[in-house]
Amino acid sequence: MTIIVGSWLRRFSIELGWIDDFNKIITRYAKFFKLQKVLQGHSGNVTSVKFSLDGKKIISTAWDKTVRIWNVELKKEISALKPHLDWISDTQFAPDGNMIVLCSQDKTIRLWDVQLEKEVRKLKKQSIGATRAQFSPDGCKMKRLEGHSDVVNDVQFSRDGQRIVSSSDDKRAIIWNVKLGAKIWRNFSPDGQTIVTCSRDNIIRIWNVASGMEMKKFEGHSLWVTDIKFAPDNQFIVSCSWDKTIRLWDVKSGKEIQRLEGHLEGINGIDISPDGTTIVSSSFDKTIRLWE
């Protein structure tokens, strides 16, 4: 009798469209991430962490003034550099993986050859410490853009390299036309149609690039949301916060679908591998963690 009633109720619910959305989300995301490895080596707070484009390496920066490169498969450090005079805020691999760009509180941006472990160029145009640096998709563009009224704390190219989105302590996100150097309205979605922003107000927002209108709001973190990324398939986003958690959110429904915990201090950096199977995070607890 119980089986018959249960079957009838489920059938009735399907016909009326009452199946819980969360069950649909679970079906779509059969993979759940869990901690695989804690990478230790930095002696100071880890400020940023990113995958190479082939997903085989991770690069990290920290308050200890070092840049470290890690082998993802072996889950171990393979190189350590000390290129700056002050702590390093951000780094990224060039598209071909042969160069890295670094920016630091010593007011410089530096380009290093990964194989030779040698500095090839130094840019010194900042009046204060540099917060973010990123290669264009073709690895060639260089331009100065002005428009924010306070510290610019993040910047990212669209996948086609034609636009840049920047965020600032002036509480604005600006989209720029790279060729013209002009504003056209923080993290682009893979299809380039939306951007996602995170803020000290603990809220994540998705915006329409064309209209500049807010499309969706995600709430759940209890402290400053410090970093966020779209998954490669554009189906979910990953966020991290000073509340020591990493959260996965379904883009379509706005629901939190998983929470990762393990860091002992606030988390300030996160990235997803190009194939979407691995998450890497960096924290004030001086560790990097791999989640698969």
NORCOR-V290637 format. One record per helix or strand of 3 or more residues. SS is the DSSP state (H for helix, E for strand). FROM is the first residue (numbers start at 0). TO is the last residue. If there is no record, write none. Layout:
SS&FROM&TO  SS&FROM&TO
This chain:
H&1&15  H&20&27  E&34&39  E&45&50  E&56&61  E&66&70  E&75&80  E&87&92  E&98&103  E&108&112  E&117&122  E&151&156  E&162&167  E&172&176  E&193&197  E&202&207  E&213&218  E&224&229  E&235&240  E&244&249  E&255&260  E&266&271  E&278&282  E&286&290
